[in-house]
Amino acid sequence: MANEDIRNTTPDPTNTPETADDSTESFGALLSQFEKEHSDRSKSEPSQKEGIVVSISPESVFLDIGFKVEGVLPRSAFENNADGVAVGDRFPVSVKGRNEEGYYALSRLKIAQPTDWASLEAAFAQKTPVVGIVTGVVKGGLTVDVGVRAFLPASRSGTRDAAELEKLVGQEITCRLTKVDAADEDVVVDRRVILEDQARQLQQQRYSEVREGDIVTGQVRSLASYGAFVDLGGVDGLLHVSDITWQRISSPEEVLQVGQQVQVKVLKVDADSKRISLGMKQLQPEPWDTAGERYPLGQRVSGTVKRIADFGAFVEVEPGIEGLIHISEMSWVNKVRKVSDLLKLHDTVEAVVLGISPAERRLSLGLKQALGDPWAAVPQKYPAGSVIEGPVMRLTKFGAFVQLAEGVEGLVHISEIDAEKRINHPQDVLKVGEVVKAQVLAVDMEKRQIKLSIKQLVPTHLDEFLAEHSTGDTVSGRVIQQSGDHAVVELGEGILADCTISGKAETATSSAAAPALDLSALSSMLNARWKGDAKASTSQAQPLQVGQVRKFTIATMDASTKKIALELVN
C-alpha cells in the first residue's frame, strides 16, 4: 500500500532529463513526508472508540459507535450487571467484529487491529490486545491472521484438548502479541492471557456484585469430600457439606452432581481472600424450630440408625433431626453391654420420645419403652402370696434371680432358699437355667424389685401338723412361755401355737417350781399324745406353768398365715 502511494506521487516519467534532479529531490521529500504522515496517522489513530448507550435489554447493552449498525456488550461486562447504566452514558470500547445478529461485538478492553508491521510493533510494545482470525491447525498450535501470519501455541490457546482447538478455526479471537520479528516475519500470539485477564476482571466484578444474604443460582462445577464448588457466573463459591442439607450426610455426592443447577444463599463474602461461602439448607425451614410441637413426650416415632457409639445409637427421625437411644434405654430384659449387639447401621426402629430440647438440638429416645413396660402389670399378675415358676437367670453370693416373665425378675434371698439347712452359696443347691417354684413375698414397684421365697413352698413339720389336724381337735403341748393370760405352746418341733388362758384356770407366775423333765422322754411322750396313743400324766388340776405338758383344744387354724390358736383343757 505504501508502494502504491509512492508510485502515485512519483513525477511523470516523460519529464525532460533537465528536470531529473528536481524530480529526485521531490521523490525523496515525498517519501519522507509519506513515512512521517503514515507514522503520525498510526499513532494518532485511536485504538478504541467511544460508545454511547442507546438502549438496554435484559441481556445486553447497545451502544452507538459512529457506525451505521450499533455495537453490543453483555450486561455482565458492567458492574452490578449494568444495573447502574443509563441511556446516554459513554464508555470506551473496542470493535471485535460482527456477531450472528449483525451487531458489532464490542469489548471494554483496548484492542488494536494491526494493518502492517509498524502497527504490530506498536501493539507489541504497548501490550495491546489484537484481533485476529484463526486460519488453521498446525503442529503445536494454530495459525492466526492478525494482519500478518502469526503462530498461536496450543498451550496458550485457552483450550483443553485437540477437539476444542479445531473448533477455533474460522473464529475471530482476541490475543496478545508475545513476539514480533519483522525481519524474520515471525509473530507469536497468546490467547490464554487475554482469557485469564477477562476472567479476573469478571471475577473481580462478581465479587463486588455478590452480597451476603443474596439468593443466587449457580452450577455445580466440582465436588470434594468437604463440599461442592458452585460457579456463580465467573466466580466460584464453596458450598460446605454441612450447609447442603439439614440432614446428616457423609459426602456431597449423596445430594449433588457435577453440572447440576442449584439455588443457594450467600452466607459470607471475603473479597480479600476471594472466598464466598454458600448454603442450600438455609433456604429451607430449620426443622428444630418446630420439633417440640411434632415430638411431644411419649410420642412413638420411627427412624433409621445413622450412627453407633459406645453409649448409644443415633436415630434419624426426619431429615435434620436425630435422637439418641442411650444404651440403658434399649432393653428391659438384659443389660446391653455393646450397642452393636442389638442395633446395626441403617436399621429401622421404633422408639418413644423420652425428652426433647430444641434449643440444644437434643432428642432422647427409648427403644425398650416402645415394646411396652413389662413391670406395668406386675402388681396384678404377681401379688404377695402368689406362687410363680421360672428359670434361674443369675446366681450371686446373696441369692438367685428368677425370671417371672420377659423383662421381670425376682430375687430369692439366700435365707429364703432352704428352711431346714444353712447354705453358704446359692450355687450349692441351685443352677442357672433350673426351673424353680417360689412364693412372692413382696413387690416394690418404685425400685422394680420382687422378693421371692422357695422355702415357703417346701412342706415343714408345721405344714404336716396343719394337714393332719382340724379345728376342735385336742392336742398335747408343752408351755414354753407364759405371761399373764397368754402362753406360747410348743406342739412339736418348730410348731408353736398361742393360747389365751381363761380366768377359771389357775396360773403360776414362776417356772422355778416346775419339775425337771427328761427332754428325750418328753419328745416321746408328746409324739405319743399327738397321735392319741396316751394320756397326759400331768395333773390338770395343777396351775399352768412353763415347762408343763398339758392338753389343749385347737380353737382356730389359718393355713395361709400358718397360725394356730389353742384353748386350755381343764
C-alpha positions as CSV (number, residue, x, y, z in Angstrom):
1,M,0.0,0.0,0.0
2,A,2.9,2.3,0.8
3,N,4.5,1.5,-2.6
4,E,1.2,2.3,-4.3
5,D,1.1,5.6,-2.6
6,I,4.7,6.3,-3.6
7,R,4.0,5.4,-7.3
8,N,1.0,7.7,-7.3
9,T,3.1,10.6,-6.2
10,T,6.1,9.9,-8.4
11,P,6.6,12.7,-11.1
12,D,5.6,11.9,-14.7
13,P,8.5,9.9,-16.3
14,T,8.0,11.8,-19.6
15,N,9.5,14.8,-18.0
16,T,12.7,16.1,-19.6
17,P,16.1,15.0,-18.2
18,E,16.8,18.5,-17.2
19,T,14.2,18.2,-14.5
20,A,15.6,14.8,-13.2
21,D,17.5,16.3,-10.3
22,D,14.5,18.2,-9.2
23,S,12.4,15.1,-9.6
24,T,14.8,13.1,-7.5
25,E,14.8,15.6,-4.8
26,S,11.0,15.8,-5.0
27,F,10.7,11.9,-4.7
28,G,12.9,11.8,-1.6
29,A,11.0,14.6,0.0
30,L,7.7,12.9,-0.8
31,L,8.8,9.5,0.6
32,S,10.0,11.1,3.8
33,Q,6.7,13.0,4.1
34,F,4.7,9.8,3.5
35,E,6.5,7.9,6.2
36,K,6.1,10.7,8.6
37,E,2.4,11.1,7.8
38,H,1.9,7.3,8.0
39,S,3.6,7.1,11.3
40,D,1.7,10.0,12.7
41,R,-1.5,8.6,11.4
42,S,-0.9,5.2,13.1
43,K,0.0,6.9,16.3
44,S,-2.9,9.2,16.3
45,E,-5.5,6.7,15.1
46,P,-7.5,5.7,18.2
47,S,-7.4,2.1,19.1
48,Q,-10.7,2.5,20.9
49,K,-14.0,4.2,20.1
50,E,-16.4,6.0,22.4
51,G,-19.7,4.2,22.6
52,I,-22.9,5.9,23.7
53,V,-25.6,3.8,25.4
54,V,-28.8,3.9,23.3
55,S,-30.8,1.1,24.8
56,I,-30.6,-1.7,27.5
57,S,-32.2,-5.1,27.3
58,P,-32.4,-7.8,30.0
59,E,-29.3,-9.4,28.5
60,S,-27.4,-6.7,26.6
61,V,-26.4,-3.0,26.4
62,F,-26.5,-1.4,22.9
63,L,-24.1,1.5,22.1
64,D,-23.8,4.0,19.2
65,I,-20.1,3.7,18.0
66,G,-20.5,6.0,14.9
67,F,-21.3,3.2,12.5
68,K,-24.5,2.5,10.7
69,V,-25.0,-0.5,12.9
70,E,-24.9,-0.4,16.7
71,G,-22.4,-2.2,18.9
72,V,-23.5,-4.6,21.7
73,L,-22.0,-5.6,25.1
74,P,-23.3,-8.2,27.5
75,R,-24.7,-6.7,30.8
76,S,-22.1,-8.8,32.6
77,A,-19.4,-6.5,31.1
78,F,-20.5,-3.8,33.5
79,E,-20.5,-3.6,37.3
80,N,-23.6,-4.8,39.1
81,N,-24.8,-6.4,35.9
82,A,-25.3,-3.0,34.3
83,D,-27.9,-2.0,37.0
84,G,-26.4,1.5,37.2
85,V,-26.0,2.0,33.4
86,A,-28.4,4.5,31.8
87,V,-29.1,5.7,28.2
88,G,-26.6,8.4,27.3
89,D,-23.7,7.0,29.3
90,R,-20.4,6.9,27.4
91,F,-17.9,4.1,27.6
92,P,-14.6,3.5,25.7
93,V,-15.0,0.3,23.6
94,S,-13.1,-1.8,21.0
95,V,-14.8,-3.4,18.0
96,K,-14.2,-7.1,17.8
97,G,-16.3,-7.8,14.7
98,R,-19.8,-8.6,13.7
99,N,-21.9,-11.1,15.7
100,E,-24.5,-13.5,14.3
101,E,-27.3,-10.9,14.7
102,G,-25.4,-8.3,12.6
103,Y,-24.4,-6.1,15.5
104,Y,-20.8,-5.1,16.2
105,A,-19.4,-7.2,19.0
106,L,-17.7,-4.9,21.4
107,S,-15.1,-5.2,24.2
108,R,-14.3,-2.8,27.0
109,L,-10.7,-3.9,26.6
110,K,-8.4,-1.8,24.4
111,I,-8.0,-3.8,21.2
112,A,-5.8,-3.0,18.3
113,Q,-6.4,-4.1,14.7
114,P,-3.0,-4.1,13.1
115,T,-2.7,-3.5,9.3
116,D,1.1,-3.6,8.9
117,W,4.4,-4.3,10.7
118,A,4.6,-0.9,12.3
119,S,1.2,-1.2,14.0
120,L,2.1,-4.7,15.1
121,E,5.3,-3.5,16.7
122,A,3.4,-0.7,18.4
123,A,0.7,-3.1,19.8
124,F,3.5,-5.4,20.9
125,A,5.3,-2.6,22.7
126,Q,2.2,-1.3,24.4
127,K,0.9,-4.9,25.2
128,T,-2.3,-4.0,23.5
129,P,-4.7,-6.9,22.6
130,V,-5.2,-7.5,18.9
131,V,-8.0,-9.1,17.0
132,G,-7.2,-12.0,14.6
133,I,-8.9,-14.8,12.7
134,V,-7.8,-18.4,13.3
135,T,-6.9,-19.8,9.8
136,G,-5.8,-23.4,10.6
137,V,-4.3,-26.0,12.8
138,V,-0.6,-26.7,12.6
139,K,1.8,-28.8,14.5
140,G,1.9,-27.5,18.1
141,G,-0.9,-24.9,17.7
142,L,-2.8,-22.7,15.3
143,T,-2.2,-20.1,12.6
144,V,-3.8,-16.7,13.1
145,D,-4.3,-13.8,10.7
146,V,-3.5,-10.6,12.7
147,G,-2.7,-8.6,9.5
148,V,0.2,-11.0,9.0
149,R,0.5,-14.7,9.6
150,A,1.0,-15.4,13.4
151,F,1.5,-18.6,15.4
152,L,-0.6,-19.4,18.5
153,P,0.9,-22.3,20.6
154,A,-1.7,-24.8,21.7
155,S,-0.7,-24.3,25.3
156,R,-1.6,-20.7,25.1
157,S,-4.9,-21.1,23.2
158,G,-7.0,-21.4,26.2
159,T,-8.4,-24.8,25.1
160,R,-8.3,-28.1,26.9
161,D,-7.9,-30.6,24.1
162,A,-7.5,-31.0,20.3
163,A,-11.2,-31.1,19.7
164,E,-11.7,-27.6,21.2
165,L,-8.6,-26.5,19.2
166,E,-10.2,-27.5,16.0
167,K,-13.4,-25.6,16.8
168,L,-11.4,-22.3,16.9
169,V,-10.7,-22.5,13.2
170,G,-12.5,-19.7,11.4
171,Q,-13.3,-17.9,14.7
172,E,-12.3,-14.4,15.5
173,I,-10.2,-14.2,18.7
174,T,-8.6,-11.6,20.8
175,C,-5.0,-12.3,21.7
176,R,-1.7,-10.5,22.8
177,L,1.5,-10.3,20.8
178,T,4.3,-12.1,22.6
179,K,6.8,-11.9,19.8
180,V,7.2,-9.6,16.7
181,D,10.2,-10.0,14.5
182,A,9.7,-8.1,11.2
183,A,13.0,-9.2,9.7
184,D,12.1,-12.9,10.0
185,E,8.4,-12.3,9.7
186,D,8.0,-14.2,13.0
187,V,4.9,-13.4,15.1
188,V,3.7,-15.3,18.1
189,V,0.4,-14.6,19.9
190,D,-1.2,-15.6,23.2
191,R,-4.9,-16.0,23.7
192,R,-4.9,-17.6,27.1
193,V,-3.5,-14.5,28.8
194,I,-6.5,-12.5,27.4
195,L,-8.9,-15.1,28.7
196,E,-7.3,-15.1,32.1
197,D,-7.4,-11.3,32.2
198,Q,-11.1,-11.3,31.3
199,A,-11.8,-14.0,33.9
200,R,-10.0,-11.9,36.6
201,Q,-12.0,-8.8,35.6
202,L,-15.2,-10.7,35.6
203,Q,-14.3,-12.4,38.9
204,Q,-13.5,-9.0,40.5
205,Q,-16.7,-7.6,39.1
206,R,-18.7,-10.6,40.5
207,Y,-17.0,-10.3,43.9
208,S,-18.2,-6.7,44.0
209,E,-21.7,-7.6,43.0
210,V,-22.3,-10.5,45.4
211,R,-23.7,-9.6,48.8
212,E,-24.2,-11.6,51.9
213,G,-27.8,-12.7,52.2
214,D,-28.3,-12.8,48.4
215,I,-30.1,-15.8,46.9
216,V,-28.4,-16.7,43.6
217,T,-28.4,-19.6,41.1
218,G,-25.3,-21.4,40.1
219,Q,-23.9,-24.6,38.6
220,V,-22.0,-27.3,40.5
221,R,-18.6,-27.2,39.0
222,S,-16.8,-29.8,41.1
223,L,-17.3,-32.0,44.2
224,A,-14.9,-32.6,47.0
225,S,-15.1,-34.6,50.3
226,Y,-15.7,-31.4,52.2
227,G,-18.2,-29.7,49.9
228,A,-19.1,-28.5,46.4
229,F,-17.8,-25.6,44.3
230,V,-20.5,-23.7,42.6
231,D,-20.0,-21.4,39.6
232,L,-21.9,-18.2,40.1
233,G,-21.1,-16.8,36.7
234,G,-17.4,-16.1,36.7
235,V,-16.7,-16.7,40.3
236,D,-16.8,-19.8,42.4
237,G,-18.4,-20.2,45.9
238,L,-17.9,-23.1,48.3
239,L,-21.0,-25.0,49.5
240,H,-19.7,-26.8,52.5
241,V,-21.0,-30.3,53.1
242,S,-22.6,-29.2,56.4
243,D,-24.6,-26.5,54.6
244,I,-26.0,-28.6,51.8
245,T,-29.0,-30.1,53.8
246,W,-30.3,-30.2,57.3
247,Q,-29.9,-34.0,57.4
248,R,-26.5,-35.5,58.1
249,I,-24.6,-36.6,55.0
250,S,-21.1,-38.0,54.7
251,S,-20.4,-36.8,51.2
252,P,-21.8,-34.2,48.8
253,E,-22.3,-36.9,46.2
254,E,-25.3,-38.1,48.2
255,V,-27.2,-35.0,47.2
256,L,-25.4,-33.2,44.3
257,Q,-23.8,-34.0,41.0
258,V,-21.5,-32.0,38.7
259,G,-23.4,-29.8,36.2
260,Q,-26.5,-29.5,38.4
261,Q,-28.2,-26.1,38.7
262,V,-28.7,-25.1,42.4
263,Q,-30.2,-22.2,44.2
264,V,-28.0,-21.1,47.1
265,K,-27.8,-18.4,49.7
266,V,-24.6,-16.3,50.1
267,L,-23.5,-16.8,53.7
268,K,-20.2,-14.8,53.6
269,V,-18.1,-12.9,51.2
270,D,-14.4,-12.3,51.8
271,A,-13.2,-10.1,49.0
272,D,-9.6,-10.1,50.3
273,S,-9.2,-13.8,50.2
274,K,-11.6,-14.2,47.3
275,R,-13.8,-16.6,49.1
276,I,-17.6,-16.9,49.0
277,S,-19.4,-19.2,51.4
278,L,-22.7,-20.6,50.2
279,G,-25.6,-22.5,51.8
280,M,-28.5,-24.6,50.5
281,K,-30.1,-25.7,53.7
282,Q,-30.6,-22.1,54.8
283,L,-33.3,-21.8,52.1
284,Q,-35.3,-24.5,53.9
285,P,-37.1,-24.2,57.3
286,E,-34.9,-25.2,60.3
287,P,-36.5,-28.5,61.4
288,W,-35.6,-27.9,65.1
289,D,-37.7,-24.7,65.3
290,T,-40.9,-26.7,65.4
291,A,-39.6,-30.0,66.7
292,G,-41.1,-29.6,70.1
293,E,-44.6,-29.5,68.6
294,R,-44.0,-32.6,66.5
295,Y,-42.3,-34.7,69.1
296,P,-44.1,-34.4,72.5
297,L,-43.1,-36.7,75.3
298,G,-44.4,-40.2,74.9
299,Q,-44.8,-39.8,71.1
300,R,-43.9,-43.0,69.2
301,V,-41.5,-42.4,66.3
302,S,-39.9,-44.4,63.6
303,G,-36.4,-43.7,62.3
304,T,-33.1,-45.1,60.8
305,V,-30.0,-45.8,62.7
306,K,-27.4,-43.4,61.4
307,R,-24.5,-43.7,63.9
308,I,-23.5,-46.0,66.6
309,A,-21.4,-45.0,69.6
310,D,-20.3,-46.8,72.8
311,F,-23.0,-45.1,74.8
312,G,-25.9,-45.5,72.4
313,A,-27.3,-45.1,68.8
314,F,-28.3,-42.0,66.9
315,V,-31.6,-42.4,65.0
316,E,-32.7,-40.0,62.3
317,V,-36.5,-39.4,62.7
318,E,-36.6,-36.9,59.9
319,P,-34.1,-35.0,57.7
320,G,-32.1,-32.8,60.1
321,I,-33.3,-34.3,63.4
322,E,-31.6,-37.1,65.1
323,G,-32.4,-38.6,68.5
324,L,-30.2,-40.6,70.9
325,I,-31.2,-44.0,72.2
326,H,-29.0,-44.4,75.2
327,I,-27.7,-47.9,75.9
328,S,-29.6,-48.0,79.1
329,E,-32.9,-47.5,77.3
330,M,-32.5,-50.4,74.8
331,S,-33.8,-53.4,76.7
332,W,-35.9,-54.3,79.8
333,V,-34.6,-57.8,79.8
334,N,-30.8,-57.8,79.6
335,K,-28.2,-55.2,80.4
336,V,-26.9,-54.3,76.9
337,R,-23.1,-54.2,77.0
338,K,-22.4,-53.4,73.3
339,V,-24.8,-51.4,71.2
340,S,-23.9,-53.2,68.0
341,D,-25.1,-56.5,69.6
342,L,-28.6,-55.1,69.4
343,L,-28.7,-52.5,66.6
344,K,-26.9,-52.1,63.2
345,L,-26.4,-49.1,60.9
346,H,-29.4,-48.4,58.7
347,D,-31.7,-50.5,60.9
348,T,-35.3,-49.1,61.0
349,V,-36.5,-48.9,64.6
350,E,-39.5,-47.7,66.6
351,A,-38.9,-45.7,69.7
352,V,-40.7,-43.4,72.3
353,V,-39.8,-39.8,72.9
354,L,-38.4,-39.5,76.5
355,G,-37.2,-35.9,76.3
356,I,-36.6,-33.0,73.8
357,S,-34.7,-29.7,73.9
358,P,-35.0,-27.8,70.6
359,A,-32.6,-25.1,71.9
360,E,-29.9,-27.6,72.5
361,R,-30.9,-29.8,69.5
362,R,-31.3,-32.8,71.7
363,L,-33.9,-35.6,71.4
364,S,-33.9,-38.5,73.8
365,L,-35.5,-41.7,72.7
366,G,-36.3,-45.1,74.3
367,L,-36.3,-48.4,72.5
368,K,-37.5,-50.6,75.3
369,Q,-40.4,-48.2,76.0
370,A,-41.8,-48.9,72.5
371,L,-42.0,-52.6,73.4
372,G,-44.1,-51.9,76.5
373,D,-43.1,-51.9,80.2
374,P,-43.4,-55.5,81.5
375,W,-43.5,-54.1,85.0
376,A,-46.7,-52.3,84.5
377,A,-48.8,-55.4,85.2
378,V,-46.6,-56.9,87.9
379,P,-48.8,-55.9,90.9
380,Q,-51.8,-57.5,89.3
381,K,-50.1,-60.6,88.0
382,Y,-47.8,-61.3,90.9
383,P,-49.4,-60.1,94.2
384,A,-47.8,-61.1,97.5
385,G,-48.5,-64.7,98.4
386,S,-48.9,-65.9,94.8
387,V,-46.7,-68.7,93.5
388,I,-44.6,-68.3,90.4
389,E,-42.5,-70.7,88.3
390,G,-39.5,-69.7,86.3
391,P,-35.8,-70.3,85.4
392,V,-32.9,-69.2,87.5
393,M,-31.2,-66.5,85.4
394,R,-28.2,-65.5,87.6
395,L,-26.6,-66.6,90.9
396,T,-24.9,-64.2,93.3
397,K,-23.5,-64.8,96.8
398,F,-26.6,-63.2,98.3
399,G,-29.3,-65.0,96.3
400,A,-30.7,-66.2,93.0
401,F,-32.6,-64.2,90.3
402,V,-35.6,-65.9,88.9
403,Q,-37.3,-64.8,85.7
404,L,-41.1,-64.4,86.2
405,A,-41.7,-63.0,82.6
406,E,-39.9,-61.3,79.8
407,G,-38.2,-58.3,81.5
408,V,-39.3,-59.2,85.0
409,E,-37.0,-60.9,87.5
410,G,-37.4,-61.6,91.2
411,L,-34.8,-62.3,93.9
412,V,-34.7,-65.3,96.1
413,H,-32.5,-64.3,99.0
414,I,-30.1,-67.0,100.3
415,S,-32.1,-67.1,103.5
416,E,-35.3,-68.0,101.6
417,I,-33.9,-70.9,99.7
418,D,-33.9,-73.7,102.3
419,A,-35.7,-73.9,105.6
420,E,-34.0,-76.8,107.1
421,K,-30.3,-76.3,106.5
422,R,-27.9,-73.4,106.3
423,I,-26.3,-72.9,102.9
424,N,-23.1,-70.9,102.1
425,H,-23.8,-70.0,98.4
426,P,-26.9,-70.4,96.2
427,Q,-24.9,-72.5,93.8
428,D,-24.7,-75.2,96.4
429,V,-28.4,-76.1,95.8
430,L,-29.4,-74.2,92.5
431,K,-28.1,-74.0,88.9
432,V,-28.5,-71.3,86.2
433,G,-31.4,-72.4,83.9
434,E,-33.0,-74.6,86.6
435,V,-36.8,-74.1,86.8
436,V,-38.0,-73.5,90.3
437,K,-41.2,-72.6,92.1
438,A,-41.3,-69.7,94.6
439,Q,-43.7,-67.7,96.5
440,V,-44.0,-63.9,96.1
441,L,-43.2,-62.2,99.4
442,A,-43.3,-58.5,98.4
443,V,-43.3,-56.2,95.3
444,D,-41.6,-52.8,95.2
445,M,-42.7,-51.1,92.0
446,E,-40.6,-48.0,92.7
447,K,-37.4,-50.0,92.9
448,R,-38.6,-52.6,90.5
449,Q,-37.9,-55.4,93.0
450,I,-39.7,-58.6,93.7
451,K,-38.8,-60.7,96.8
452,L,-39.3,-64.4,96.4
453,S,-39.1,-67.5,98.7
454,I,-38.5,-71.1,97.8
455,K,-38.5,-72.4,101.3
456,Q,-42.1,-71.2,101.9
457,L,-43.3,-73.8,99.4
458,V,-41.3,-76.7,101.0
459,P,-43.5,-78.7,103.4
460,T,-42.4,-78.4,107.1
461,H,-43.5,-80.1,110.3
462,L,-46.0,-77.3,110.8
463,D,-47.4,-77.9,107.3
464,E,-47.8,-81.6,108.2
465,F,-49.5,-80.7,111.5
466,L,-51.9,-78.4,109.8
467,A,-52.7,-81.0,107.2
468,E,-53.4,-83.7,109.9
469,H,-55.5,-81.6,112.3
470,S,-58.7,-79.7,112.3
471,T,-60.3,-77.0,114.5
472,G,-61.7,-78.7,117.7
473,D,-59.0,-81.4,117.9
474,T,-57.5,-82.0,121.3
475,V,-53.7,-81.9,121.3
476,S,-50.9,-82.0,123.9
477,G,-48.2,-79.4,124.1
478,R,-45.5,-78.0,126.3
479,V,-45.8,-74.5,127.7
480,I,-42.5,-72.7,126.7
481,Q,-43.6,-69.1,127.5
482,Q,-46.3,-67.7,129.8
483,S,-47.2,-64.1,130.7
484,G,-50.4,-63.2,132.4
485,D,-53.3,-64.7,130.5
486,H,-51.2,-65.5,127.4
487,A,-49.0,-68.5,126.8
488,V,-46.9,-69.9,123.9
489,V,-47.2,-73.7,123.5
490,E,-44.9,-76.0,121.5
491,L,-46.9,-78.7,119.8
492,G,-43.9,-80.3,118.2
493,E,-40.6,-79.4,116.6
494,G,-41.0,-76.0,115.1
495,I,-44.7,-76.0,115.8
496,L,-45.8,-73.1,118.0
497,A,-49.3,-72.0,119.0
498,D,-50.8,-69.2,121.0
499,C,-53.1,-69.9,124.0
500,T,-55.3,-67.5,125.8
501,I,-55.9,-68.6,129.4
502,S,-59.4,-68.1,130.8
503,G,-60.0,-66.7,134.4
504,K,-61.0,-70.2,135.6
505,A,-57.6,-71.6,135.2
506,E,-55.0,-71.0,137.8
507,T,-51.5,-70.0,136.7
508,A,-48.2,-69.9,138.3
509,T,-46.1,-66.8,137.9
510,S,-42.9,-68.5,138.1
511,S,-41.4,-71.5,136.5
512,A,-38.9,-72.1,139.3
513,A,-41.1,-74.9,140.9
514,A,-41.5,-76.7,137.6
515,P,-40.2,-80.3,137.8
516,A,-37.2,-81.1,135.8
517,L,-38.0,-83.0,132.6
518,D,-36.1,-85.5,130.6
519,L,-36.3,-83.9,127.1
520,S,-35.9,-87.2,125.3
521,A,-38.7,-88.7,127.3
522,L,-40.7,-85.5,126.7
523,S,-40.4,-85.8,122.9
524,S,-41.6,-89.5,123.0
525,M,-44.5,-88.5,125.3
526,L,-45.6,-85.6,123.1
527,N,-45.4,-87.7,120.0
528,A,-47.5,-90.4,121.6
529,R,-50.0,-87.9,122.8
530,W,-50.2,-86.1,119.4
531,K,-51.1,-89.5,117.9
532,G,-53.7,-90.1,120.6
533,D,-52.0,-93.2,122.0
534,A,-51.5,-91.9,125.5
535,K,-53.0,-89.6,128.0
536,A,-51.3,-86.7,129.7
537,S,-50.0,-87.7,133.0
538,T,-49.7,-84.3,134.4
539,S,-52.5,-83.3,136.7
540,Q,-54.9,-81.0,135.0
541,A,-55.8,-79.5,138.3
542,Q,-52.2,-78.2,138.6
543,P,-51.8,-74.5,137.9
544,L,-50.4,-73.7,134.3
545,Q,-46.7,-73.0,134.3
546,V,-43.7,-73.0,131.9
547,G,-42.4,-76.5,131.1
548,Q,-45.7,-78.1,131.9
549,V,-47.2,-80.6,129.4
550,R,-51.0,-80.0,129.1
551,K,-53.9,-80.8,126.9
552,F,-55.3,-78.1,124.6
553,T,-58.2,-77.7,122.1
554,I,-57.4,-76.2,118.7
555,A,-59.6,-73.1,118.6
556,T,-58.5,-71.8,115.1
557,M,-56.0,-72.7,112.4
558,D,-55.0,-70.5,109.4
559,A,-53.0,-72.4,106.8
560,S,-52.2,-69.2,104.8
561,T,-50.6,-67.4,107.8
562,K,-49.7,-70.7,109.5
563,K,-51.0,-69.6,112.8
564,I,-52.7,-71.8,115.5
565,A,-54.8,-70.7,118.4
566,L,-55.4,-73.0,121.4
567,E,-57.7,-73.2,124.4
568,L,-56.6,-75.0,127.6
569,V,-58.5,-78.1,128.5
570,N,-59.1,-78.2,132.3
